[in-house]
Amino acid sequence: MKKLSLLIGGLLFSGLMMAQTGEQKGRISFEGQTTTSGTVIGKKFAPGARVRYFATEKLALRGTFALANNTTTSNYFSNEVNNTGDKGTYTDKSTIWNLAIGAEYHVEGTDKISPYAAVDLVYGNQKSIIDAKNATTAGYMANYTRNSETPAKRMGVALMGGLDYNFSNIFYLGGEIGIQITNYTVGEGKTTTVMNGVTTDALSNEIKRGTASDLIATVRLGFRF
C-alpha cells in the first residue's frame, strides 16, 4: 500500500511540473475504457463507459458505468457414457453492474498532456442465478429442479491519478491508476427446489464481508466536443 501511495503521489507531483492544456470549460467528453481489478464485482477485466463535463478549465464532473454478464450452461444425460437418454441442464448466470460518480481536478499540463487527480463514489450490484432442471453440479438427476437467486452489493470510494494524452482537439488516449475501498455485502438469497414432486423453499442469510481495497488501473480512449 505504501509503494502504491508513493507511485500515485509521484504521478501527481510530476503533473504539477508541466504547463496547462488548452481550453476545456463547457466541453463534454465520452470514452470507452478497460479496467483491471476492482471496478466490477468479481471481474479481473471489465469494459466501461464514462462521460465528463468540464465545469471549469480544471474541474470536470464525471460518471462511469460498467456492465458484465456471464452465463454458463452444463448439459448432462441419464447415460453419460455416450450422452443418450434423458437430458438435464444446469445454468449459472450472473449480471453485474457498477456506477461511479465523482470529479477530477486537472493540474498544469501541456497541449498534449493533461494530468489530474480524481475521486469517485462507487456503487456496484450483482445478481447470481442458478437454474437447474434434472441436473446438479455433480451430474444428471431425474425429477429435480432448482431455482435460486442471490444478490450482492458494494459501496465505497475510489481515489485516482491519471492523465489524458491529446492526439487532437477531439480525440485522446488516457490512463488512470488508484485505490478503491469498498464494503461488500451478499444479500439474502432465495432458493426453490423441487425433488420428486416435493417443493422446498429456503432463504440464505445476509453476509457482510467488511472493507476491502483494490488496485485500479484503467486504459481509456475517448473524444470530446
C-alpha positions in Angstrom: 0.0 0.0 0.0 2.9 2.4 0.8 4.5 1.8 -2.5 1.2 2.4 -4.3 0.7 5.6 -2.5 4.2 6.8 -3.5 3.5 5.9 -7.1 0.3 7.9 -7.2 1.9 10.8 -5.5 4.8 10.7 -7.9 2.4 10.8 -10.9 0.5 13.8 -9.4 3.7 15.7 -8.5 5.2 15.2 -11.9 1.9 16.6 -13.4 2.3 19.7 -11.4 5.6 20.4 -13.1 4.0 20.7 -16.6 2.2 23.5 -18.5 -1.6 23.8 -18.8 -3.7 22.1 -21.5 -5.9 24.2 -23.9 -9.4 25.5 -23.2 -11.8 22.8 -21.8 -14.5 24.7 -19.9 -18.1 23.7 -21.0 -16.9 20.7 -23.1 -18.2 17.2 -22.8 -16.2 14.0 -23.4 -17.3 10.4 -23.9 -14.9 7.5 -23.6 -14.7 3.7 -23.5 -12.3 2.1 -21.1 -11.0 -1.3 -20.0 -10.3 -1.5 -16.3 -8.3 -4.2 -14.3 -9.2 -5.5 -10.9 -11.8 -3.9 -8.6 -14.1 -1.9 -10.9 -16.8 -4.6 -11.4 -17.5 -7.2 -8.7 -15.7 -10.4 -9.4 -14.2 -9.3 -12.7 -10.5 -9.0 -13.3 -11.0 -7.1 -16.6 -14.2 -5.2 -17.3 -15.3 -2.8 -20.0 -16.9 0.5 -19.1 -18.0 3.9 -20.4 -17.5 7.4 -19.0 -18.9 10.9 -19.6 -17.2 14.0 -18.3 -18.4 17.6 -18.2 -15.8 20.4 -17.6 -17.4 22.8 -15.3 -14.3 25.0 -15.3 -10.9 24.8 -17.1 -9.6 22.4 -14.4 -12.6 20.8 -12.8 -14.6 18.0 -14.5 -17.6 16.2 -13.2 -17.8 12.6 -14.3 -19.9 9.4 -14.3 -18.7 5.9 -15.1 -20.8 2.8 -15.9 -19.6 -0.7 -16.3 -21.6 -3.9 -17.0 -20.7 -7.5 -17.2 -22.9 -10.6 -17.9 -21.9 -14.2 -17.7 -23.8 -17.4 -18.4 -22.5 -21.0 -18.2 -24.8 -24.0 -19.1 -23.8 -27.6 -18.5 -25.6 -30.4 -20.2 -26.0 -33.9 -18.6 -27.6 -37.1 -19.7 -29.0 -40.1 -17.9 -26.5 -42.2 -19.9 -23.2 -40.3 -19.6 -21.2 -42.9 -21.4 -22.5 -41.9 -24.9 -24.7 -38.9 -23.9 -28.0 -40.5 -24.6 -31.3 -40.8 -22.7 -33.0 -38.1 -20.8 -31.3 -34.7 -20.7 -30.6 -32.3 -17.8 -29.3 -28.8 -17.7 -27.5 -26.7 -15.1 -27.3 -23.0 -15.8 -25.3 -20.5 -13.7 -25.9 -16.8 -14.6 -24.6 -13.5 -13.2 -25.4 -9.9 -14.0 -23.0 -7.3 -12.6 -23.0 -3.5 -13.0 -21.1 -0.7 -11.4 -21.7 3.0 -11.2 -19.2 5.6 -10.1 -19.9 9.4 -9.8 -17.3 11.9 -9.0 -15.0 14.7 -10.0 -11.4 15.2 -11.3 -9.1 18.2 -11.0 -6.7 18.8 -13.8 -3.3 20.3 -12.9 -0.8 22.1 -15.0 -0.1 20.2 -18.3 0.9 20.8 -21.9 -1.2 21.0 -25.1 -0.7 17.2 -25.4 -0.9 16.0 -21.8 -3.4 16.9 -19.1 -2.8 15.2 -15.7 -5.4 15.1 -13.0 -6.4 13.7 -9.6 -9.9 12.2 -9.2 -12.3 10.9 -6.5 -15.4 8.7 -7.2 -18.3 7.4 -5.0 -18.8 3.8 -6.1 -21.9 1.5 -6.1 -21.9 -2.0 -7.5 -24.7 -4.5 -7.8 -24.6 -8.2 -8.6 -27.3 -10.9 -9.1 -26.4 -14.6 -9.3 -29.0 -17.0 -10.6 -29.0 -20.9 -10.7 -31.5 -22.5 -13.0 -31.3 -26.3 -12.9 -33.6 -28.9 -14.5 -32.9 -32.6 -14.0 -29.3 -31.8 -13.1 -27.0 -30.8 -10.2 -23.3 -29.8 -10.3 -22.5 -33.4 -9.9 -24.5 -34.6 -13.0 -27.9 -35.8 -14.1 -30.7 -36.2 -11.5 -34.2 -37.2 -12.6 -37.3 -35.3 -11.2 -35.2 -32.5 -9.8 -35.3 -28.7 -10.4 -33.6 -25.8 -8.6 -34.1 -22.1 -9.0 -32.1 -19.7 -6.8 -31.2 -16.0 -6.8 -28.6 -14.3 -4.7 -28.0 -10.5 -4.7 -24.8 -8.7 -3.7 -23.8 -5.0 -3.5 -20.7 -3.0 -2.9 -20.3 0.7 -1.8 -17.3 2.8 -1.3 -14.9 5.4 -2.7 -12.1 5.4 -5.2 -9.0 7.8 -5.2 -7.1 8.0 -8.5 -4.5 9.8 -10.5 -4.5 9.9 -14.3 -3.8 11.8 -17.5 -5.2 12.5 -21.0 -2.9 12.4 -24.0 -4.5 14.5 -26.7 -4.0 13.3 -30.3 -6.0 16.3 -31.4 -8.5 18.8 -30.0 -11.1 16.0 -30.2 -9.5 12.6 -29.6 -7.5 11.5 -26.7 -5.9 8.4 -25.0 -5.8 8.2 -21.2 -4.6 6.2 -18.3 -5.6 6.0 -14.7 -4.3 4.3 -11.5 -5.6 4.4 -8.0 -7.2 2.6 -5.0 -10.8 1.6 -4.5 -12.0 1.0 -0.9 -15.4 -0.6 -0.6 -17.8 -2.6 1.7 -19.1 -5.8 0.1 -22.4 -7.5 1.2 -24.0 -10.7 0.0 -27.8 -10.3 0.4 -30.5 -12.7 1.4 -30.7 -15.5 -1.2 -33.8 -17.4 -2.2 -33.9 -21.0 -3.4 -36.8 -23.2 -4.6 -36.1 -26.9 -5.0 -38.5 -29.5 -6.4 -37.5 -33.1 -6.0 -39.8 -36.0 -6.8 -42.8 -33.6 -6.6 -41.9 -32.2 -3.2 -41.2 -28.4 -3.1 -38.8 -26.8 -0.7 -38.2 -23.1 -0.2 -35.1 -21.8 1.6 -33.5 -18.4 2.4 -29.8 -17.8 3.0 -28.6 -15.2 5.5 -27.1 -11.9 4.6 -23.3 -11.9 4.8 -21.3 -8.7 5.3 -17.7 -9.2 4.2 -16.3 -6.0 5.5 -14.0 -3.5 3.9 -11.7 -4.4 1.1 -9.2 -2.4 -1.0 -8.4 -3.0 -4.7 -5.8 -1.5 -7.1 -7.4 0.0 -10.2 -5.6 0.5 -13.5 -7.5 1.8 -16.5 -6.8 2.4 -20.2 -9.2 4.9 -21.8 -10.0 6.1 -25.3 -12.4 9.0 -25.9 -13.5 12.1 -27.8 -14.7 15.5 -26.7 -16.9 18.1 -28.2 
